[in-house]
């Protein structure tokens, strides 16, 4: 139990949980008559014939099947939510950074408060991702939602949120994350009245833990620290609305009852949460700077071994001890596209101008690295063991080009001179005498 909410522990486990005794069938999935007059329903997150290691499904025992949580669908305004492929503006290749975007103050639920910053790939082809921000000022009262286009990785930055899902309740605060699988219904409450943060919508293969390779059996994100909800159902007869994101559009229908009516469930396809402060970082102990891959929390694989559809990476408190080494991230260009956000504190490669709630984009084959102040400090400092504290940055990294939306390109929060930060770096070349 955590803050009064019960969870199951472990990543990718096959769990079983029931809110009423005997609601869960024993030794079978679909009995002729379920206890309490419940309906048995399966939700599958993979092809039926997928290998056992990646096969994902859960059996739900609910008051009504999803077929009855349905009605005549009609399209509705999706606001600033966009889905790949989406090319609204053409921008030159350059580093980009935004200050925190200030809410306009209008009442907005979690769904209404989503604004897309970048998209990549093609949701219909089940590849790529989108990076969003959210700013919510009201709880979803009698409103429910599920995303058919991808799974949602939610990263709170300000304010706690409570996720009421079909599978149970998840409480989140800044420095925690949650993953809501594709097709899972939920509603978002705001215990503190407002909340904001980041979302990655993963169109590709489901998130899993990265292989540790030579690191071995321990370290990074440990499976025991991932928490999955226990069954908690609603038997509410009242008017409400169900919203569905499907095919890049937002749809809605009216219901006369809550769809969060799962009394028991078992399986391995379910929402989960993780506290980023429990990430166990590893790093270089003598010299040089390791690749940022060592900070990968979750990865969504692609069909190319070793190349992710996308990775979720965090940069928590940690010690820097390498000798005769430039310790911040080095200057580089790569084939991956990096969307970075800051939950709290400072990021060591960009100590100025990168604020909590802000975000940056360094697209594929666009040069980037420390700014002048970070370079000068790191080049001249006395190298003693140094601990980075009270910091939590993260990155949504994908193998695909991230397209910036019109909303993001026209935002007043866009730091329009950010691309020039490299020009401030000084020429330091001093060839030996007699060499031009």
C-alpha positions in Angstrom: 0.0 0.0 0.0 1.3 3.5 -0.9 -0.5 6.6 0.4 -3.6 4.6 1.0 -3.7 3.0 -2.4 -2.9 -0.7 -2.9 -0.6 -2.0 -5.7 1.0 -5.1 -7.0 4.7 -5.0 -7.5 6.8 -6.1 -10.5 7.2 -5.4 -14.2 5.5 -7.5 -16.9 4.2 -9.9 -14.3 0.9 -11.9 -14.7 -1.2 -10.5 -11.9 -4.5 -11.5 -10.5 -6.7 -9.3 -8.3 -10.4 -9.2 -7.2 -12.4 -6.5 -5.5 -15.1 -9.0 -4.4 -14.3 -12.5 -3.0 -14.7 -15.2 -5.6 -15.1 -12.8 -8.5 -12.1 -14.2 -10.2 -12.6 -17.6 -11.8 -10.1 -20.3 -10.7 -8.4 -22.5 -13.3 -10.2 -21.1 -16.3 -10.8 -17.8 -18.1 -14.4 -17.9 -19.4 -16.7 -20.0 -17.3 -20.3 -20.6 -18.5 -21.6 -18.3 -15.7 -19.3 -15.8 -14.0 -19.7 -15.0 -10.3 -22.0 -12.1 -9.4 -23.4 -12.1 -12.9 -20.2 -10.6 -14.4 -19.1 -10.7 -18.0 -15.8 -12.1 -19.0 -13.8 -10.0 -21.5 -10.3 -10.2 -22.8 -8.2 -7.2 -23.9 -5.2 -8.1 -26.0 -2.1 -5.9 -26.4 -0.4 -8.1 -29.0 -1.2 -10.5 -31.7 -2.7 -13.8 -30.4 0.3 -15.7 -31.9 3.0 -13.4 -30.6 5.8 -15.3 -28.8 5.2 -15.9 -25.1 7.8 -13.4 -24.0 6.0 -10.5 -25.7 2.4 -11.8 -25.7 0.2 -9.4 -23.7 -3.4 -9.9 -22.6 -5.7 -9.6 -19.6 -9.0 -11.1 -18.7 -11.5 -8.7 -17.1 -14.6 -9.6 -15.2 -16.9 -6.7 -15.4 -20.4 -5.6 -14.8 -21.0 -4.8 -18.5 -18.8 -5.7 -21.5 -17.1 -2.9 -23.4 -19.6 -3.6 -26.2 -22.2 -2.0 -23.9 -19.9 0.9 -23.0 -20.6 2.1 -26.4 -22.9 4.2 -28.5 -23.2 6.2 -31.7 -19.8 7.8 -32.0 -19.4 11.4 -33.3 -16.2 13.3 -33.9 -15.3 16.2 -31.6 -12.7 18.9 -31.4 -9.3 17.5 -30.6 -7.9 20.9 -29.9 -4.1 21.0 -30.3 -3.7 17.2 -30.1 -2.1 15.9 -33.3 -1.2 12.5 -34.6 1.6 11.4 -37.0 1.9 11.7 -39.9 1.5 15.5 -39.4 3.4 18.1 -41.3 1.9 21.5 -40.5 5.0 23.7 -40.8 8.4 23.4 -42.4 11.2 24.5 -40.2 15.0 24.5 -40.9 17.1 21.9 -39.1 18.2 23.6 -35.9 18.3 23.0 -32.1 15.0 24.2 -30.5 14.0 25.0 -27.0 10.9 26.3 -25.2 10.3 28.0 -21.9 7.5 26.6 -19.8 4.2 27.3 -21.6 1.9 29.3 -19.4 -1.7 28.1 -19.2 -4.3 30.4 -20.6 -6.4 29.9 -17.4 -9.4 28.4 -19.2 -11.0 25.4 -17.5 -9.6 22.3 -19.1 -9.6 18.6 -18.3 -6.6 16.4 -18.8 -7.8 15.5 -22.3 -8.7 19.0 -23.2 -5.4 20.3 -21.9 -3.2 18.2 -24.2 -1.0 20.1 -26.7 1.2 18.3 -29.2 4.8 19.5 -29.6 6.2 16.9 -32.0 5.1 13.9 -34.0 7.2 11.2 -35.6 6.4 8.2 -37.9 2.9 7.0 -38.7 0.4 5.9 -36.0 -1.6 3.9 -38.6 1.5 1.9 -39.4 2.1 1.3 -35.7 5.5 3.1 -35.7 6.7 6.3 -34.1 5.6 8.6 -31.3 4.3 12.0 -30.3 5.5 14.3 -27.6 2.8 16.3 -25.8 2.4 18.6 -22.9 -0.7 18.8 -20.7 -2.2 21.5 -18.5 -5.3 20.5 -16.6 -7.4 22.8 -14.3 -10.4 20.5 -13.7 -11.0 16.8 -13.0 -12.7 14.7 -15.6 -16.1 14.6 -14.0 -18.2 11.9 -15.6 -15.7 11.7 -18.5 -13.7 8.7 -19.6 -11.1 8.1 -22.3 -9.0 5.6 -24.0 -6.4 5.9 -26.7 -6.5 3.4 -29.6 -3.6 4.9 -31.4 -0.9 4.2 -28.8 0.1 3.8 -25.2 0.5 6.9 -23.1 3.5 7.5 -20.9 2.6 10.3 -18.5 5.3 12.4 -16.8 3.9 14.9 -14.2 5.8 18.1 -13.7 3.5 20.1 -11.4 0.6 18.8 -9.3 -0.5 15.4 -8.4 -3.0 13.4 -10.5 -5.1 10.4 -9.8 -5.7 7.9 -12.6 -8.9 6.0 -12.2 -8.5 3.1 -14.7 -10.4 0.0 -15.5 -7.7 -2.0 -13.7 -7.7 0.2 -10.5 -6.3 3.4 -9.2 -2.8 5.0 -9.8 -1.7 8.0 -7.8 1.1 10.1 -9.4 3.2 13.0 -8.3 6.1 14.8 -10.0 9.2 12.4 -10.4 6.8 9.5 -10.9 5.5 8.2 -14.3 2.7 6.0 -15.4 2.0 4.0 -18.6 -1.6 3.5 -19.8 -1.7 0.7 -22.4 -3.5 1.2 -25.7 -7.2 0.7 -25.3 -7.4 1.0 -21.5 -10.2 3.3 -20.3 -9.4 5.8 -17.6 -10.3 9.2 -16.0 -8.0 11.8 -14.4 -8.7 13.5 -11.1 -6.8 16.5 -9.8 -6.3 16.3 -6.0 -4.6 19.7 -6.0 -7.0 21.4 -8.4 -4.5 21.7 -11.3 -1.6 19.8 -12.8 0.8 19.9 -15.8 3.4 17.8 -17.3 4.5 15.8 -20.4 3.1 12.8 -22.3 4.7 10.5 -24.8 2.2 8.7 -27.0 4.0 5.6 -28.2 2.5 4.2 -31.5 5.0 1.3 -31.7 5.8 -1.8 -29.8 4.9 -1.7 -26.1 7.4 -0.3 -23.6 9.6 -2.9 -21.9 12.7 -2.8 -19.8 16.0 -2.5 -21.7 18.5 -5.3 -21.7 21.3 -4.7 -19.2 24.0 -6.5 -21.1 27.3 -6.4 -19.3 25.7 -4.5 -16.4 24.3 -7.8 -15.3 21.3 -8.6 -13.2 20.9 -5.4 -11.2 20.8 -1.7 -11.6 18.9 0.8 -13.8 15.1 0.4 -13.3 14.5 -2.7 -11.2 11.4 -4.7 -11.9 10.2 -4.7 -8.3 9.8 -1.0 -8.3 7.0 -0.9 -10.9 3.5 -0.9 -9.4 0.3 -2.1 -11.0 -3.1 -1.3 -9.5 -5.4 -3.8 -7.8 -9.1 -4.1 -8.9 -11.4 -1.3 -7.8 -14.7 -1.0 -9.7 -17.4 1.7 -10.1 -21.1 0.6 -10.3 -22.4 4.0 -11.1 -25.7 4.7 -13.0 -25.3 8.3 -14.2 -24.9 10.1 -17.5 -21.3 10.4 -18.7 -19.2 10.6 -21.8 -16.7 8.2 -23.3 -13.9 9.8 -25.5 -11.9 7.6 -27.8 -8.8 8.7 -29.8 -8.8 6.5 -32.9 -7.2 7.0 -36.3 -5.9 10.4 -35.3 -9.3 11.8 -34.5 -11.1 12.3 -31.2 -14.6 10.6 -30.9 -17.2 10.6 -28.2 -20.4 8.9 -27.2 -22.9 9.3 -24.4 -23.3 6.6 -21.7 -25.7 6.2 -18.8 -23.1 4.3 -16.6 -19.4 4.3 -15.7 -17.2 2.1 -17.9 -14.8 1.5 -15.0 -16.7 -1.5 -13.8 -14.0 -4.2 -13.7 -14.6 -6.2 -10.5 -11.7 -8.6 -11.0 -8.9 -9.2 -13.6 -5.8 -11.3 -14.3 -3.1 -11.0 -16.9 0.0 -9.0 -17.9 -1.6 -6.2 -19.9 -2.3 -3.4 -17.4 -1.4 0.1 -16.4 1.6 0.7 -14.1 3.6 3.4 -12.4 7.3 3.9 -11.5 9.1 6.3 -9.2 12.1 7.8 -11.2 13.9 8.5 -7.9 14.3 4.7 -7.5 16.3 4.5 -10.8 19.8 3.1 -9.9 22.2 4.9 -12.2 25.6 3.5 -13.4 28.4 5.4 -15.0 32.1 5.7 -15.7 34.3 5.2 -12.7 37.7 6.3 -14.1 37.6 8.3 -17.3 35.5 9.3 -20.3 31.7 9.8 -20.6 29.4 6.9 -21.2 26.6 7.0 -23.7 23.2 8.3 -22.4 21.8 4.8 -23.1 22.8 3.9 -19.6 20.0 6.1 -18.3 17.2 4.2 -20.2 14.2 3.4 -18.0 11.9 2.0 -20.7 12.3 1.1 -24.3 9.9 0.4 -27.1 11.6 -1.9 -29.6 11.4 -1.7 -33.4 11.9 -4.4 -36.0 15.6 -3.6 -36.1 17.5 -5.2 -33.3 19.3 -2.7 -31.1 17.4 0.3 -32.5 14.4 1.4 -30.5 11.2 2.8 -31.9 11.7 5.1 -28.9 13.4 5.1 -25.5 12.4 6.9 -22.3 15.6 8.1 -20.5 15.9 9.9 -17.1 18.8 11.9 -15.6 18.5 11.7 -11.8 20.7 12.6 -8.9 24.1 11.0 -9.4 27.9 11.2 -8.7 30.4 12.3 -11.3 33.9 11.0 -10.6 35.7 10.5 -13.9 39.3 11.8 -14.0 40.7 14.0 -16.7 37.3 13.9 -18.4 34.9 16.5 -19.8 32.0 15.4 -17.7 28.9 17.0 -19.3 27.4 15.3 -22.4 29.8 15.6 -25.3 29.2 17.5 -28.5 27.5 15.2 -31.0 25.2 14.4 -33.9 23.3 11.2 -34.1 20.5 9.4 -35.9 18.2 9.5 -33.0 15.9 12.5 -32.3 15.8 13.8 -28.7 12.9 15.5 -27.0 14.0 16.6 -23.5 12.1 17.9 -20.6 13.0 19.0 -17.1 10.8 18.0 -14.1 12.8 19.9 -11.5 16.3 21.3 -10.8 19.0 22.1 -13.4 20.4 20.1 -16.3 24.2 20.0 -16.2 24.7 20.6 -19.9 22.3 23.6 -20.0 22.3 25.2 -16.6 20.9 28.5 -17.9 17.7 29.0 -19.9 16.4 25.4 -19.5 13.7 25.7 -16.9 11.5 23.1 -15.1 8.4 22.7 -17.3 10.4 23.6 -20.4 11.6 21.3 -23.1 14.0 21.1 -26.1 14.2 19.3 -29.4 17.5 18.1 -31.0 16.4 16.3 -34.1 18.3 13.6 -36.0 21.7 14.8 -37.4 21.3 18.2 -35.8 24.5 19.2 -33.8 24.1 19.8 -30.1 26.0 19.8 -26.9 26.9 22.0 -23.8 26.5 25.7 -24.1 29.5 28.1 -23.6 29.1 28.5 -19.8 28.8 24.7 -19.3 31.9 24.1 -21.5 34.0 26.7 -19.8 33.1 25.5 -16.3 33.6 21.8 -17.2 36.9 22.5 -19.0 38.5 24.4 -16.1 37.0 23.1 -12.9 39.1 21.1 -10.4 37.9 17.5 -10.9 36.9 16.2 -7.5 34.0 13.8 -6.9 30.9 15.9 -7.6 27.3 15.0 -6.8 24.4 16.3 -8.9 21.5 16.7 -6.6 17.9 17.8 -6.8 17.7 17.3 -10.5 15.4 15.2 -12.7 15.5 15.6 -16.5 14.2 13.1 -19.0 14.3 12.4 -22.8 11.9 10.9 -25.3 14.3 9.6 -27.9 13.2 8.0 -31.2 14.9 6.8 -34.4 12.5 8.9 -36.4 12.5 12.6 -37.4 10.2 14.6 -35.0 8.0 17.1 -36.8 7.2 20.2 -34.9 3.5 21.2 -34.8 2.1 24.6 -35.6 1.1 25.1 -32.0 4.7 24.6 -30.9 6.3 26.6 -33.7 4.1 29.6 -33.0 4.2 29.5 -29.2 5.5 32.6 -27.5 7.5 30.2 -25.3 9.7 29.2 -28.2 13.2 30.6 -27.5 13.9 31.9 -31.0 17.6 32.6 -30.4 18.3 29.2 -28.9 19.8 27.9 -32.1 22.6 30.4 -31.9 24.0 29.1 -28.6 26.8 27.3 -30.5 28.0 30.5 -32.1 29.2 31.7 -28.7 31.7 29.0 -28.4 35.2 30.4 -28.9 37.9 29.2 -31.3 40.6 27.8 -29.0 43.0 26.2 -31.5 46.7 26.9 -30.8 48.9 25.1 -33.3 52.6 24.8 -32.6 55.0 27.4 -33.9 55.7 27.0 -37.6 52.4 25.3 -38.4 49.7 27.4 -40.1 
